[in-house]
Amino acid sequence: MENDIKLTCLVLEPVALVAEDLLTMVDDAMPGTRMLMASTPERAAEILRDHRVDIAFLNLSPLALARTGLVERLEAMRAMVVLMGHEGSDVPAQFRVLELPFVRSTVTHELRTAMQRLLGIGRENGGR
């Protein structure tokens, strides 16, 4: 069943090389994942007006994210939010954290968690 369902992933990353590395890791871990790329919060907001996502990798601080309106849109579509490179102490409990520099195994873990949520497996484990 998992092979028939494909995730849609939003990546908000201002550094093109980092975004490309993440794109490659996602494609290796889950080929066929639909990737939506944004380099600014404004572009991410535009994307979210037209597309539903299952997981969002966001390189924004929790404070900067709170000022964007992205959280409300992502929560409304029940997307899993993964903040890239931010320490856990200042991150709200509903978000996950991907430490930088990220490695293939942690990216794969986040994608599998998003797929399980999409399939309705392990919903009681939300958060981190």
C-alpha positions, 0 to 999 in steps of 0.5 A: 500500500505504501508504494501506491501512495506518494508524499508531497514535500515542501522544502523551504531552504534559501541555500540552493546547494542545501535544498538540492542535497535534501532533494537528492536524499528524499528522492533516494529514500522515497522515489516519486515523492512530489517536491515543492521548493521555495527559497523564501517564506513568501514563495512557500506561502504561494505554493501552499495556496495551490498545493497540499503537502504531507511534510514540510522541511523548513529552514526557519527559526521558530520565531521567524516561522511564527511571523509567516502564517505558514504554521496555520496553513500547514496545520490545516492540511495536517502536514508534518513540520520539520524545522531544519537546524534548530535546537529542541529547547526553543521548538514548539512540541508539535514540530520535529527537528532535523539537525544540520548537517542532516544525513540520509538516515534522519531524512529517511526517518522523517519521510517514513514518519510522514508516510505513517501519518498519511496512512494513519499509522501511529497517530498517537505518537505525533510531535517529535 
